[in-house]
Amino acid sequence: MDNKPNDFDSLFHPKHIAFIGASEKSKFGSMLYLSAFKKSIWANTFYPVNPKYDRILNWKCYHSVLEIPFPVDTAYISVKTKFIPEVLEECIQKNIKWVIIFSSGFSETGDEEGLRLERCVKDLVKNSNTRVIGPNCLGPFNGSIGMAFSFSTPKGIPGNVSFMSQSGGHLNQLIDAGFRRDIRFRYGISFGNQIDLNSIDFLKFYRKDQKTKIIAAYLESFGSGNGYDFYQELKKATINKPVIIWKGGYTSDGSRAAFSHTGAISSDFRLWNTMTKQAGAVIIHDNEEFWNTIKTFELLYPKYLPKGRKVGIVTPGGGSSVNTTDLFNSYNLTIPPLTKESQEKLSNILPYENVNIKNPVDLGALGFVVDVLINCIDVVKDDPNIDIIVIPLWPHFIYSHVFKRMTIIQKTTQKPFIICMPSIADSLELSQRFASAKKILHKERILYYFNLRDSAKSISLLCDYAEFLNSKKI
């Protein structure tokens, strides 16, 4: 009988937290979280546990969780692996619902002792009311209340993206990238080896959570789950909300690295690829692609879901327009000619020589005049042959007043509106100039990229998902 809970509310909204193995002397690993707890909303409901101390950071320190005179929702365990079964038994006796095991040294080691300890943990919780997250993990994240137990977690604006990760490092990276790129998170979980609660449990929870609009996952395996159950749950999720999966270990050498990381059993990436595509999920391959795709879906789904793959490109410079066309076309996006009506409107704005009014729209030298750029974008935006508008910006346009004009245009259409600034990465001056403009884009929720290839790949994946949803319409 499956006694795993469907309600994770108290995991993401705990009232009383125990930290087993807390120590002021250790400056590594999980101990770096102690000061974060001290500054959190749990400052008065946080209970260090360590038989060696009476006080830690001015908290009363308990010798065992059984001594804590309050009901405990969540216990974090950071002790030597050999002591975990004993500590876990006390958590079960205390009727603690959620146990997060930071410690590593289980199946990922590949040795018999690690496997034995993992089996022991499974057996202990099998018929209990206690559920285990991990081992070898960081635990839960909640963007709305500041639960973010990572080494350095900036506080961003809470939102509707929920994620899961087998890697604590990737969880940290995602939160940091989210802060810088204004990805707005709801919930997150780092679950390491997944020996008890697994990706299927959290996929189901995120699917049912009404405030979660986008689901993202870094996975190396199904953990204690299986591929069939994951596939069935994935199909239910993708009909209602996008699921973006970064599959770690998709090469033979990467698969070997995944085993030593989380004990992930080798699996054929072709099977993952087929499964996710049939279920309508989005599968990606690396960290930058992960961050970019999450951001793209967060800002464009569902209001700006493209009706097709037809891209309109507006930029000064023939070389720039050709390069952008090649890149977007290579990701299965088309750049069709504009209607005759649109071409006539552009011809009334642009000179006759050294321009292209068909698509891509090359504005020539006159395109460096902001009013000309804006007026031409307005024409392309309204063209019935165009589903997506892409604006590769030259350094001359990296100013706040230009982006303010862009936001006004974006609000007049439901077509995806993409700004690309490939020159920023190579210029400290441009990066500094963009800092104030970025505030405008984040406030108005306008999508931008620093790399044309990233934008083309992300938009193509969004089109894939739009086509999947269309195929499911009756």
Backbone hydrogen bonds, N-H to C=O, Kabsch-Sander energy under -0.5 kcal/mol:
donor,donor_aa,acceptor,acceptor_aa,energy
3,N,1,M,-0.8
8,F,6,N,-0.7
11,L,8,F,-0.8
12,F,8,F,-1.8
13,H,9,D,-1.5
17,I,45,T,-2.4
18,A,74,T,-2.7
19,F,47,Y,-2.2
20,I,18,A,-0.5
20,I,76,Y,-3.3
21,G,19,F,-0.6
21,G,49,V,-3.5
22,A,19,F,-0.9
22,A,49,V,-0.8
31,M,28,F,-1.7
32,L,29,G,-1.7
33,Y,30,S,-2.1
34,L,31,M,-1.4
37,F,33,Y,-2.1
38,K,34,L,-1.7
39,K,35,S,-1.2
40,S,37,F,-1.3
43,A,40,S,-1.4
45,T,42,W,-1.5
47,Y,17,I,-2.6
49,V,19,F,-2.7
50,N,62,Y,-2.7
53,Y,50,N,-1.6
56,I,59,W,-2.0
59,W,56,I,-2.8
61,C,54,D,-3.1
62,Y,48,P,-2.7
62,Y,60,K,-0.5
67,E,64,S,-1.5
68,I,65,V,-1.1
73,D,16,H,-1.7
74,T,16,H,-1.7
75,A,98,W,-2.6
76,Y,18,A,-2.9
77,I,75,A,-0.5
77,I,100,I,-3.1
78,S,20,I,-2.9
78,S,76,Y,-0.6
83,F,80,K,-2.1
84,I,80,K,-0.5
84,I,81,T,-1.4
87,V,83,F,-2.1
88,L,84,I,-3.2
89,E,85,P,-2.1
90,E,86,E,-1.4
91,C,87,V,-1.8
92,I,88,L,-2.4
93,Q,89,E,-2.3
94,K,90,E,-2.1
95,N,92,I,-1.1
96,I,91,C,-2.6
97,K,72,V,-0.6
98,W,73,D,-2.1
99,V,131,R,-2.6
100,I,75,A,-3.0
101,I,99,V,-0.6
101,I,133,I,-2.3
102,F,77,I,-2.2
102,F,100,I,-0.9
103,S,77,I,-1.0
109,T,106,F,-2.0
110,G,107,S,-1.2
115,L,111,D,-1.8
116,R,112,E,-2.5
117,L,113,E,-2.4
118,E,114,G,-1.9
119,R,115,L,-2.2
120,C,116,R,-2.1
121,V,117,L,-2.2
122,K,118,E,-2.1
123,D,119,R,-2.4
124,L,120,C,-2.2
125,V,121,V,-1.8
126,K,122,K,-1.0
128,S,125,V,-1.7
131,R,97,K,-2.8
133,I,99,V,-2.9
134,G,132,V,-0.5
134,G,191,F,-0.6
136,N,103,S,-1.8
137,C,101,I,-0.9
139,G,190,S,-1.7
141,F,188,G,-2.6
142,N,147,M,-2.7
143,G,186,R,-2.7
144,S,186,R,-0.5
145,I,142,N,-0.6
146,G,142,N,-1.0
147,M,142,N,-1.3
148,A,146,G,-1.1
149,F,140,P,-0.7
150,S,148,A,-2.0
156,G,154,P,-0.7
159,G,185,F,-2.3
160,N,184,R,-0.7
161,V,184,R,-1.8
162,S,160,N,-0.6
162,S,214,I,-2.7
163,F,187,Y,-2.0
164,M,216,A,-1.8
165,S,189,I,-2.5
166,Q,218,Y,-1.7
168,G,166,Q,-0.5
171,L,167,S,-1.6
172,N,168,G,-2.3
173,Q,169,G,-2.4
174,L,170,H,-2.8
175,I,171,L,-2.3
176,D,172,N,-2.4
177,A,173,Q,-3.3
178,G,174,L,-2.7
179,F,175,I,-1.9
180,R,176,D,-2.0
181,R,177,A,-2.5
182,D,178,G,-0.9
183,I,178,G,-2.1
184,R,182,D,-0.5
185,F,183,I,-0.7
186,R,161,V,-3.2
188,G,141,F,-2.0
189,I,163,F,-1.1
190,S,139,G,-2.4
191,F,165,S,-2.0
191,F,189,I,-0.6
192,G,165,S,-0.6
193,N,135,P,-2.3
194,Q,191,F,-2.3
195,I,134,G,-2.1
196,D,197,L,-0.6
197,L,132,V,-1.8
202,F,198,N,-1.7
203,L,199,S,-2.4
204,K,200,I,-2.2
205,F,201,D,-1.8
206,Y,202,F,-2.8
207,R,203,L,-2.2
208,K,204,K,-1.8
209,D,205,F,-1.5
210,Q,208,K,-0.6
212,T,209,D,-1.1
213,K,160,N,-2.8
213,K,211,K,-0.6
214,I,160,N,-1.8
215,I,242,P,-2.5
216,A,162,S,-2.3
217,A,244,I,-2.6
218,Y,164,M,-2.4
219,L,217,A,-0.6
219,L,246,W,-2.2
224,S,194,Q,-2.0
225,G,222,F,-2.2
230,F,226,N,-2.2
231,Y,227,G,-2.5
232,Q,228,Y,-2.3
233,E,229,D,-2.2
234,L,230,F,-2.7
235,K,231,Y,-2.2
236,K,232,Q,-1.2
237,A,233,E,-1.8
238,T,234,L,-2.5
239,I,235,K,-0.8
240,N,237,A,-1.5
241,K,237,A,-2.2
244,I,215,I,-3.1
245,I,243,V,-0.6
245,I,282,V,-3.7
246,W,217,A,-3.3
246,W,244,I,-0.5
247,K,245,I,-0.7
247,K,284,I,-1.2
248,G,219,L,-2.6
248,G,246,W,-0.8
255,S,251,T,-2.6
256,R,252,S,-1.5
257,A,253,D,-1.9
258,A,254,G,-2.2
259,F,255,S,-1.7
260,S,256,R,-1.5
261,H,257,A,-1.1
262,T,258,A,-2.8
263,G,258,A,-0.5
263,G,259,F,-2.0
264,A,258,A,-1.2
271,L,268,D,-1.0
272,W,268,D,-1.4
273,N,269,F,-3.1
274,T,270,R,-2.3
275,M,271,L,-2.8
276,T,272,W,-2.8
277,K,273,N,-2.0
278,Q,274,T,-2.5
279,A,275,M,-1.9
280,G,276,T,-0.9
280,G,277,K,-0.6
281,A,276,T,-2.5
282,V,243,V,-3.0
283,I,281,A,-0.5
284,I,245,I,-2.7
290,F,286,D,-1.9
291,W,287,N,-2.5
292,N,288,E,-2.6
293,T,289,E,-2.3
294,I,290,F,-2.4
295,K,291,W,-2.4
296,T,292,N,-2.4
297,F,293,T,-2.5
298,E,294,I,-2.7
299,L,295,K,-2.0
300,L,296,T,-2.1
301,Y,297,F,-2.2
304,Y,300,L,-2.0
305,L,302,P,-1.5
311,V,309,R,-0.6
311,V,334,T,-3.6
312,G,388,I,-3.2
313,I,311,V,-0.5
314,V,390,V,-1.8
315,T,361,V,-2.4
321,S,317,G,-1.9
322,V,318,G,-2.3
323,N,319,G,-2.5
324,T,320,S,-2.3
325,T,321,S,-2.1
326,D,322,V,-2.8
327,L,323,N,-2.3
328,F,324,T,-2.5
329,N,325,T,-2.6
330,S,326,D,-2.0
331,Y,327,L,-0.6
331,Y,328,F,-0.9
332,N,329,N,-1.4
333,L,328,F,-1.4
334,T,309,R,-2.1
338,L,358,K,-2.8
343,Q,339,T,-2.3
344,E,340,K,-2.2
345,K,341,E,-2.0
346,L,342,S,-2.4
347,S,343,Q,-2.2
348,N,344,E,-1.1
349,I,346,L,-1.3
350,L,346,L,-2.8
356,N,362,D,-2.1
359,N,360,P,-1.1
361,V,313,I,-3.3
362,D,356,N,-1.1
362,D,360,P,-0.9
363,L,315,T,-1.7
363,L,361,V,-0.7
366,L,363,L,-0.5
367,G,364,G,-1.4
368,F,365,A,-1.5
369,V,366,L,-1.8
370,V,368,F,-0.6
373,L,369,V,-2.2
374,I,370,V,-2.7
375,N,371,D,-2.4
376,C,372,V,-2.1
377,I,373,L,-2.3
378,D,374,I,-2.0
379,V,375,N,-1.4
380,V,376,C,-2.2
381,K,377,I,-2.7
382,D,378,D,-1.0
383,D,380,V,-1.2
386,I,383,D,-1.6
387,D,310,K,-2.9
388,I,310,K,-2.0
389,I,416,P,-2.8
390,V,312,G,-3.0
390,V,388,I,-0.5
391,I,418,I,-2.9
393,L,391,I,-0.7
393,L,420,C,-3.5
397,F,394,W,-2.1
398,I,395,P,-1.5
399,Y,397,F,-2.6
402,V,399,Y,-0.6
403,F,399,Y,-1.6
404,K,400,S,-2.1
405,R,401,H,-1.3
406,M,402,V,-1.9
407,T,403,F,-2.3
408,I,404,K,-1.3
409,I,405,R,-1.6
410,Q,406,M,-2.6
411,K,407,T,-1.5
412,T,409,I,-2.0
413,T,410,Q,-1.3
418,I,389,I,-3.1
418,I,416,P,-0.5
419,I,447,L,-1.6
420,C,391,I,-2.5
421,M,449,Y,-2.6
424,I,421,M,-1.4
426,D,423,S,-1.0
427,S,424,I,-1.9
431,S,427,S,-2.0
432,Q,428,L,-2.3
433,R,429,E,-2.2
434,F,430,L,-2.4
435,A,431,S,-0.9
436,S,432,Q,-0.5
436,S,433,R,-0.5
437,A,433,R,-0.7
438,K,434,F,-2.9
439,K,435,A,-0.8
440,I,436,S,-0.8
440,I,437,A,-0.6
441,L,437,A,-1.9
442,H,438,K,-2.7
443,K,439,K,-2.2
444,E,440,I,-2.5
445,R,441,L,-0.7
446,I,441,L,-2.5
447,L,417,F,-0.5
449,Y,419,I,-2.1
455,S,451,N,-1.9
456,A,452,L,-2.5
457,K,453,R,-2.5
458,S,454,D,-2.4
459,I,455,S,-2.4
460,S,456,A,-2.0
461,L,457,K,-2.0
462,L,458,S,-1.9
463,C,459,I,-2.2
464,D,460,S,-2.1
465,Y,461,L,-2.0
466,A,462,L,-2.2
467,E,463,C,-2.5
468,F,464,D,-2.0
469,L,465,Y,-2.4
470,N,466,A,-2.1
471,S,467,E,-1.9
472,K,468,F,-0.9
472,K,469,L,-0.8
473,K,470,N,-1.0
